[in-house]
Amino acid sequence: MARTGISFEQVSHAADSLVGRGEKPTIQAIRAEIGTGSPNTIHRHLTAWKATQAPAERQSAKLPDELASALAQEIERQASAARADAEADALDARQTADSLAETGEALETEADELRAQVEQLTAECDEAQRDRDSARQIVAEFREQVKQLEHQRDDARQELAEARNRITTLTEQRDEEHSARLDAQRDTKAAEKVRVDAERAQAVAMAKLEAAQQQAAERLEALKAEQQARKADTDAHKQAMGDLRNEWRERLAAAEKQAQDAQQRAQEADKAKTKAEVRSEVLAARIDTLGAKDGEQKRLFEDGKKR
């Protein structure tokens, strides 16, 4: 902030005080009287004050010639002394003015340099302020980025944990499906064995039936021959033959029933085999699907690990 200069009234009052004490009002004396002030400013106000100190006009009085002559000589002497003082004051003023001019130029140069330094320091201060604000903004943005990265890291960890859980679940499902597939294969083999056993039982029943029919035919032929040979025993043999026929009919019906049961078991075994094959195909398709999903989950897991 620029310093407020002294006023004309201050310089005028100081000069009047010095003159009143019988001292000469010089620039140094006035500055000492005021206690402050620029020599240039004091010189300017002191010059203006001296301009106001012109002697006032006096009304001339009529005096005797001798007194007038003596007064004129005294006035001339005082005027000469005053001129000498004025010339000395003028010389002192010129010297002071030259000194003040040099001092003023030096002070103005120094003031310009100081103003330039102040402007430079102000610019540097503004730039430092801008750099500080920019640094604070960068730090704030960096902290925000750190927060976002921490959130992304937490989300990635959560996704990785979920992926691991899904992989564990899919692995368990795959193991269960594999176990079910093995069970289905075992069921298929068991059904195949049942079917083979049923076919064998059917074949045995058919063979027995054919043998029984063959035996019945042979016995019937023998009975006919015996009927022809023993006509007398026809009624007895007829009764016996009736009983025998009934017996063989029952045995034949039982054999046919056994054959039908064996055939039904064979059909049921075929159905069980078909169901087992369908189930095996379904399980194989599910295992293939789970294998594809497992590969995809492993790929996602590897991608998560790379991140």
Secondary structure, 3 states (H helix, E strand, C coil): CCCCCCCHHHHHHHHHHHHHCCCCCCHHHHHHHHCCCCHHHHHHHHHHHHHCCCCCCCCCCCCCHHHHHHHHHHHHHHHHHHHHHHHHHHHHHHHHHHHHHHHHHHHHHHHHHHHHHHHHHHHHHHHHHHHHHHHHHHHHHHHHHHHHHHHHHHHHHHHHHHHHHHHHHHHHHHHHHHHHHHHHHHHHHHHHHHHHHHHHHHHHHHHHHHHHHHHHHHHHHHHHHHHHHCHHHHHHHHHHHHHHHHHHHHHHHHHHHHHHHHHHHHHHHHHHHHHHHHHHHHHHHHHHHHHHHHHHHHHHHHHHHHC
